[in-house]
Amino acid sequence: MNLNWIPYRFRVLALLCSLTTLTYLDRICISIVGVRIKSDLHLSNEQFGWVLAAFALAYALFEIPSGMLGDRIGPRKVFIRIVLLWSLFTALTGLVTGLVALLIIRFLFGLGESGTYPNSILTVSRWFPVSETGKALSWIGLGSQIGAALAPLIVVPIAASYGWRMPFFVVGLIGIVWIGICYAWFRDFPRQMKKMPSLEKELIETTCRHSDQQHLVHWKLIFKNSTLWPLMLMYFCCQWANYFFVAWMPVYLQEGRGFSENSMKTITSLVFIVGIGGFLAGGLAGDWLLIIKGLKKGRRITGMLGLGGCGLLLLMAALSQNNTLTATCLIGANFSFSFGVMVSYAVCADIGRNNAGTVTGAMNFFGQMGAFFLALIFGKIVQATNRFDYPLYVLAVVIFVGCLLWLLIDAEKPIPIASGPPVIRT
């Protein structure tokens, strides 16, 4: 197939989109078969919450180091490490026979996946003009929704036919193909692509966020940026919603709302299919708002619309006694979440520039700590009250707090330029 008509940067974007697709396909697998795993391994909701939290904790702890590593050695090497490790530990999940082993494997799986988004944002900062950043990031986020939407359609039939362990073996093998493509074709910078047209190289290198005249700065200086702290706290709140959709929602639908496994499969796929539209709409709206409102207000409005709508719809889902309305609210809530979430990563590129990997890692560390607390708190509340609507009230409040934190985020305040080791370019 002749792909010469497709600009190289969009081929790179397709690779990144496929990466996040695989990330969520592997990540949500355990949630889709969560009821089966709980029954087979005799786990309570609180214990299953710890299993989900183990992944989030490891992901959080290794996010900043993985982002910093990408800034220094380039995203290509980090991507290969990431996919190799997560594929291994996804497959090993299918071999566990008890709670302790499951906790250890899921912690190591989280370690393996850490760094995916920081290095993806770093790649965008090197490969895309500023004017295309919003759309590029939307497609990266879109991959997460594709993976999550495909997961129930793949995992449920396999689990129904061969048991809950088999899906982990199947999805664990898919990453090996991606590693081969990344190793053979992808490079860290446009200038390293031998067959890439010189005009496109020049366009990217004169208009992207990355600059040879800037240096990597010490992480202590990065953390002094006044926008980074509210950004990290906002993302802590934001990821409560994301991890509910990815980790607890399938169990909530089956045990909390009484849906069958097949109905859960359909609703879960719809939630994430509609989320694809949310990412596309958010990317277009974000770039449009940037033009008419400027960088600061454009980013802020996009983020507040997304989180505000998500919080409202989650509250409606908790209050509703009608299962159809609840499912509709959940679908709308993920659309709204998807609409606003990737603008957070755009801000990382805006303020981080050459340090985009480190800045994104810092934000994602706080985000995954939010996911960690959601995983634990959701399970504890359900275990203590035997009610699945109570944790949704808590979730909605946290999301509203995240929405308000956008008022303190200013994408026009970049990390200051400082002397330091030069950026490694080859």
LINKAMO-V505652 format. One record per backbone hydrogen bond with DSSP energy under -0.5 kcal/mol. CO is the residue of the C=O (numbers start at 1). NH is the residue of the N-H. E is the energy in kcal/mol with one decimal. If there is no record, write none. Layout:
# LINKAMO-V505652
CO,NH,E / CO,NH,E
This chain:
# LINKAMO-V505652
1,3,-0.7 / 3,6,-2.0 / 5,7,-0.6 / 7,10,-0.9 / 7,11,-1.2 / 8,12,-2.3 / 9,13,-1.8 / 10,14,-1.8 / 11,15,-1.7 / 12,16,-2.2 / 13,17,-2.7 / 14,18,-2.2 / 15,19,-1.7 / 16,20,-2.2 / 17,21,-1.9 / 18,22,-2.2 / 19,23,-2.2 / 20,24,-2.0 / 21,25,-2.0 / 22,26,-2.3 / 23,27,-2.1 / 24,28,-2.5 / 25,29,-0.5 / 28,31,-0.5 / 28,32,-2.1 / 29,33,-1.5 / 31,34,-1.4 / 33,37,-2.5 / 34,38,-2.7 / 35,39,-1.9 / 36,40,-2.6 / 37,41,-2.8 / 38,42,-0.6 / 38,43,-2.1 / 44,48,-2.5 / 45,49,-1.9 / 46,50,-1.6 / 47,51,-1.7 / 48,52,-2.2 / 49,53,-2.4 / 50,54,-2.0 / 51,55,-1.0 / 52,56,-1.4 / 53,57,-2.8 / 54,58,-1.9 / 55,59,-2.5 / 56,60,-2.3 / 57,61,-2.6 / 58,62,-1.9 / 60,63,-1.0 / 60,64,-0.6 / 62,66,-1.8 / 63,67,-2.2 / 64,68,-2.7 / 65,69,-2.3 / 66,70,-1.8 / 67,71,-1.8 / 68,72,-1.4 / 69,73,-3.1 / 70,74,-1.7 / 74,78,-0.9 / 75,79,-3.1 / 76,80,-1.9 / 77,81,-1.8 / 78,82,-2.7 / 79,83,-2.6 / 80,84,-1.9 / 81,85,-2.2 / 82,86,-2.6 / 83,87,-2.0 / 84,88,-1.7 / 85,89,-2.4 / 86,90,-2.0 / 87,91,-1.9 / 88,92,-2.0 / 89,93,-1.0 / 90,94,-0.7 / 91,94,-1.1 / 92,95,-1.9 / 93,96,-1.1 / 98,102,-1.9 / 99,103,-2.5 / 100,104,-2.2 / 101,105,-2.5 / 102,106,-2.3 / 103,107,-1.9 / 104,108,-2.2 / 105,109,-2.2 / 106,110,-2.0 / 107,111,-2.0 / 108,112,-2.2 / 109,113,-1.9 / 110,114,-1.3 / 113,116,-1.5 / 115,119,-1.9 / 116,120,-1.4 / 117,121,-2.8 / 118,122,-2.1 / 119,123,-1.8 / 120,124,-2.1 / 121,125,-2.3 / 122,126,-1.0 / 123,126,-0.5 / 123,127,-1.8 / 124,128,-1.9 / 125,209,-0.5 / 125,210,-1.8 / 128,209,-0.5 / 129,132,-1.7 / 130,133,-1.4 / 132,136,-2.4 / 133,137,-2.8 / 134,138,-1.8 / 135,139,-1.7 / 136,140,-1.6 / 137,141,-2.5 / 138,142,-2.6 / 139,143,-1.3 / 140,144,-0.7 / 141,144,-0.8 / 141,145,-1.2 / 142,146,-2.3 / 143,147,-2.6 / 144,148,-2.2 / 145,149,-2.3 / 146,150,-2.4 / 147,151,-1.9 / 148,152,-0.8 / 149,153,-0.6 / 150,154,-1.7 / 151,155,-3.7 / 152,156,-1.6 / 154,158,-1.3 / 155,159,-3.0 / 156,160,-2.6 / 157,161,-1.6 / 158,162,-3.2 / 159,163,-1.8 / 163,166,-0.6 / 163,167,-0.6 / 165,168,-1.0 / 165,169,-1.0 / 166,169,-0.6 / 166,170,-2.0 / 167,171,-2.6 / 168,172,-1.4 / 169,173,-1.0 / 170,173,-0.8 / 170,174,-0.8 / 171,175,-0.7 / 173,176,-1.0 / 173,177,-0.6 / 174,177,-0.9 / 174,178,-1.0 / 175,179,-2.1 / 176,180,-1.7 / 177,181,-1.7 / 178,182,-2.6 / 179,183,-2.7 / 180,184,-2.0 / 181,185,-2.3 / 181,186,-0.7 / 182,186,-0.8 / 189,192,-1.6 / 190,193,-2.0 / 192,194,-0.9 / 193,196,-1.2 / 197,201,-1.9 / 198,202,-2.5 / 199,203,-2.3 / 200,204,-2.4 / 201,205,-2.6 / 202,206,-1.4 / 203,207,-0.8 / 204,207,-0.9 / 204,208,-1.8 / 207,130,-2.2 / 211,214,-1.0 / 218,221,-0.9 / 218,222,-1.7 / 219,223,-2.0 / 221,224,-1.0 / 222,225,-1.6 / 225,229,-0.9 / 226,230,-0.6 / 227,231,-1.9 / 228,232,-2.7 / 229,233,-2.4 / 230,234,-2.5 / 231,235,-2.1 / 232,236,-1.8 / 233,237,-1.7 / 234,238,-2.7 / 235,239,-2.2 / 237,240,-1.3 / 237,241,-0.7 / 238,241,-0.9 / 238,242,-1.3 / 239,243,-2.4 / 240,244,-1.4 / 241,245,-2.2 / 242,246,-2.3 / 243,247,-2.6 / 243,248,-0.9 / 244,248,-0.8 / 244,249,-2.7 / 248,252,-2.9 / 249,253,-2.9 / 250,254,-1.7 / 251,255,-3.1 / 251,256,-0.8 / 252,256,-1.2 / 252,257,-1.3 / 253,259,-2.6 / 254,258,-0.6 / 260,264,-2.7 / 261,265,-2.1 / 262,266,-2.0 / 263,267,-2.7 / 264,268,-2.9 / 265,269,-2.0 / 266,270,-2.2 / 267,271,-2.6 / 268,272,-1.6 / 269,273,-2.5 / 270,274,-2.5 / 271,275,-1.0 / 272,276,-1.1 / 273,276,-0.6 / 273,277,-0.9 / 274,278,-1.6 / 275,279,-2.2 / 276,280,-2.1 / 277,281,-2.7 / 278,282,-2.6 / 279,283,-2.3 / 280,284,-2.1 / 281,285,-2.8 / 282,286,-2.6 / 283,287,-2.0 / 284,288,-2.1 / 285,289,-3.1 / 286,290,-1.9 / 287,291,-1.4 / 288,292,-2.0 / 289,293,-2.8 / 289,294,-0.5 / 290,294,-1.2 / 293,297,-0.5 / 294,298,-2.2 / 295,299,-2.1 / 296,300,-1.8 / 297,301,-2.9 / 298,302,-1.7 / 299,303,-2.2 / 300,304,-2.5 / 301,305,-2.5 / 302,306,-1.9 / 303,307,-2.4 / 304,308,-2.5 / 305,309,-2.0 / 306,310,-1.9 / 307,311,-2.6 / 308,312,-2.0 / 309,313,-2.1 / 310,314,-2.2 / 311,315,-1.9 / 312,316,-2.0 / 313,317,-2.1 / 314,318,-2.0 / 315,319,-2.0 / 316,320,-1.8 / 321,323,-0.6 / 322,326,-2.5 / 323,327,-2.5 / 324,328,-2.2 / 325,329,-2.6 / 326,330,-2.3 / 327,331,-2.1 / 328,332,-2.4 / 329,333,-2.7 / 330,334,-2.0 / 331,335,-1.7 / 332,336,-2.3 / 333,337,-2.6 / 334,338,-2.7 / 335,339,-2.0 / 336,340,-1.4 / 337,341,-1.9 / 338,342,-0.6 / 340,343,-0.7 / 341,344,-1.5 / 341,345,-0.5 / 342,346,-1.6 / 343,347,-1.9 / 344,348,-1.4 / 345,349,-1.9 / 346,350,-2.4 / 347,351,-2.8 / 348,352,-2.1 / 349,353,-1.6 / 351,415,-3.6 / 352,355,-2.8 / 353,356,-1.9 / 355,359,-2.5 / 356,360,-2.6 / 357,361,-2.2 / 358,362,-2.2 / 359,363,-2.3 / 360,364,-2.9 / 361,365,-2.0 / 362,366,-1.7 / 363,367,-2.2 / 364,368,-2.9 / 365,369,-1.7 / 366,370,-1.9 / 367,371,-2.0 / 368,372,-2.3 / 369,373,-2.2 / 370,374,-2.4 / 371,375,-2.6 / 372,376,-1.8 / 373,377,-3.2 / 374,378,-2.6 / 375,379,-1.3 / 376,380,-2.6 / 377,381,-2.7 / 378,382,-2.2 / 379,383,-2.5 / 380,384,-2.4 / 381,385,-2.3 / 382,386,-2.6 / 389,393,-1.3 / 390,393,-0.7 / 390,394,-1.5 / 391,395,-2.3 / 392,396,-2.4 / 393,397,-1.9 / 394,398,-2.1 / 395,399,-2.1 / 396,400,-2.0 / 397,401,-1.9 / 398,402,-2.0 / 399,403,-2.0 / 400,404,-1.9 / 401,405,-1.6 / 402,406,-0.7 / 403,406,-1.0 / 404,407,-1.7 / 405,408,-1.9 / 406,409,-1.3 / 408,410,-0.5 / 409,411,-0.5 / 410,413,-1.5 / 412,414,-0.7 / 421,216,-1.1 / 423,425,-0.6
